[in-house]
Amino acid sequence: MDLAKQTAFVDHVRERGGASAQVAVTLEQFFEGNDCEWCIAPNRPEDMPLDTVRRVLFELRDHPEVHDVRVELDVLEFQDFPDDEWPYASGVAVITTLLPEEVDAMTIDADTESSGGPAASAEWLVDGPVVPEGHHYVGVWWD
């Protein structure tokens, strides 16, 4: 765990209202300096490392029919984060032209649940991703 990046990340999320609201962050913001295995998809199989989830999400974002993927952070759970903890995320926002079933097929290697959506926006998220015309929000979650 890169403690300087953890502190900067938590400060950023707190400044954006993360103590009482869900904040959306980029994949880079979430994963850079983060090696906390249970920060996302905590109930995935034990033999699936955080690197697999990271790889699947970056590959999803690189898909030509995906405009963006943002991590949907849960409300911050600690005032002061322990050295081995990173803010928790139970899902990601996918801005795409793909159907939820197509997104599910692309994230199956990360042991995701069935996706939600499509929806016109993700207005409940602070710093939620922009949804260009012709695209929609698909929510990807883990149990």
Disulfide bonds with the S-S distance in Angstrom:
none
